[in-house]
Amino acid sequence: MASPAKNVSEGAICFVIGLALRLFTEDVHIPVFTLTKVGVVLMAIGGIQLLYGVYQSVSNRNGKTSS
């Protein structure tokens, strides 16, 4: 299981990349999918991973250990 700090940092990086795709690739057209939709998906995945890392760090402070 990954450490909470790793999940938080990976989630934040994924969210920022998704946000950049969402904001700056509206005019880019590729045949299969739009990069703005990929950005939204990356933002969602990054947000979930970020929240999971925060949850892990809070649960570790309360005396629970991950195995």
C-alpha positions as CSV (number, residue, x, y, z in Angstrom):
1,M,0.0,0.0,0.0
2,A,1.3,3.4,-0.9
3,S,2.2,6.0,1.7
4,P,-0.2,8.9,2.3
5,A,2.3,11.4,1.2
6,K,2.8,9.6,-2.1
7,N,-0.9,9.5,-2.7
8,V,-1.4,13.2,-1.9
9,S,1.5,14.2,-4.2
10,E,0.4,12.0,-7.1
11,G,-3.2,13.1,-6.7
12,A,-2.2,16.8,-6.7
13,I,0.1,16.3,-9.8
14,C,-2.7,14.4,-11.6
15,F,-5.2,17.1,-10.7
16,V,-3.0,19.9,-11.9
17,I,-2.2,18.2,-15.3
18,G,-6.0,17.6,-15.7
19,L,-6.7,21.2,-15.0
20,A,-4.1,22.3,-17.5
21,L,-5.6,20.1,-20.1
22,R,-9.1,21.3,-19.3
23,L,-8.2,25.0,-19.5
24,F,-5.7,25.1,-22.4
25,T,-6.7,22.5,-25.0
26,E,-10.1,23.6,-26.2
27,D,-8.9,24.2,-29.7
28,V,-7.0,21.0,-30.1
29,H,-8.9,18.4,-32.0
30,I,-7.9,14.7,-32.2
31,P,-10.0,12.0,-33.8
32,V,-10.8,9.7,-30.9
33,F,-11.6,12.0,-27.9
34,T,-11.2,15.6,-26.8
35,L,-8.4,16.6,-24.5
36,T,-10.8,18.7,-22.4
37,K,-12.7,15.5,-21.4
38,V,-9.4,13.7,-20.7
39,G,-8.6,16.7,-18.4
40,V,-11.9,16.3,-16.5
41,V,-11.2,12.6,-16.0
42,L,-7.7,13.3,-14.8
43,M,-9.0,15.9,-12.4
44,A,-11.5,13.4,-11.0
45,I,-8.9,10.7,-10.6
46,G,-6.4,13.1,-9.0
47,G,-9.1,14.4,-6.6
48,I,-10.0,10.9,-5.5
49,Q,-6.4,10.0,-5.0
50,L,-5.8,13.2,-3.1
51,L,-8.7,12.6,-0.8
52,Y,-7.6,9.0,-0.2
53,G,-4.1,10.2,0.8
54,V,-5.7,12.7,3.2
55,Y,-7.9,9.9,4.6
56,Q,-4.9,7.6,5.0
57,S,-2.9,10.3,6.9
58,V,-5.9,11.1,9.2
59,S,-6.5,7.4,9.9
60,N,-2.8,6.8,10.7
61,R,-2.9,9.7,13.2
62,N,-5.8,8.1,15.0
63,G,-3.7,5.1,15.9
64,K,-4.7,2.8,13.1
65,T,-1.9,1.2,11.2
66,S,-2.1,0.0,7.6
67,S,-1.0,-3.5,6.8
